[in-house]
Amino acid sequence: MHGGVGRGPVVTDGCAREMATGVRTLLGADVALGITGVGGPGPQEGCPPGTVHLAVARAEGSQSRVESRHVLLDGDPTEVVASATTLALDELVRALA
């Protein structure tokens, strides 16, 4: 485990949660995001292109409260990355509201 994130597989809800929690703890942030997935063009770790796991960790006292989402996005690799980025930013805005 490096920085609180297991070695793999990486295209999982658990990995996104570990990243979000690890970043929040490492930086002492109130909110942090973890995102992983498959941009394409082919599958990875048995997951189809467009698979995205996203997690947001929020401070709750000395602990983290983590919420996560799993989505399947359409498009070529560039479109998947753009859509995943938009989704991540939307989730951060929602977490900070």
N, C-alpha and C positions, 0 to 999 in steps of 0.2 A: 504494500500500500504506500503510495507516494502522495503526500499532502492531503491525506484523508480519502484518496480515491483509489479503489482497487484496480488491479492490472487489466481486468477485462472479464467478460466482454464489455465494450464501451457503449454500444447502442442499446441502452437500457434506462428504464426509469430510475433504477438505483444509482446508476452512474451520474445522471443529471442531479439527483438529490445530493449525492456525495460532493459533487463539484460546488453546488450552491452553498451547502453548509460549510465546506472547507474554505471557500473564498470569504464568506461572511465572518468566520472565525479568524482567519489569517489577517484580514484587514480591519477587524473590529467594526465592520459596517452594520448598519441597521437592516439593510436589504442587500441581497446578492442573488445572482442568477447563474444557473448552470444549464447548458444546452448541448445536446449531442444528437447525432442522427446520420442519415445517409443522403447525401446530395445527389448521388447518381454518377454515372448513368446506370451502373449495375447495382445489384444487391450487395450488402455487406453484413456479415454475421447473421445471415439468414433473414435479414430485414429488407423489404423492398425499397427502392429509391423513393425519396420523399418522406420517409419515416423520421419523425422528430420527437425527442423527449426533452421537455423543458421543465425546470423546477425553479421556484423562487423561495428563498429562505429569509425569514424575518426574525429579528431579535424578539425574544419573549423572555425577559429577565436575562439570565445567563445562558439560556438555551435557545435553540432555533425552532421555529415552526415552519415546516416545509409543505408547500403545495406544489403539485406537479400536473402536467398535461402530456398526453400523447396524441399526436396528430399525424395524418398522412397527407402531405402536400403534393399538388400536381405540378408538372412542368419539367423543363430540362434542369440540369444542375444549377445554372445561374438563377433561374426562377425560384427553385427550391430554397437556395441560400437567401435570396432577397425576401421571400415570404417568411422564412424562419426568422430573419432579422427583424422584420416588421412585427411578427408575433412576439418575439422577445421584448422589444421596446414597448409594445402595448401592455405586456404583463408587468413590466417594471413600473410603468405609469400607473397602472391599476394598483400595484402594491404600495406605491407612494401616496396615493390619493387618500 
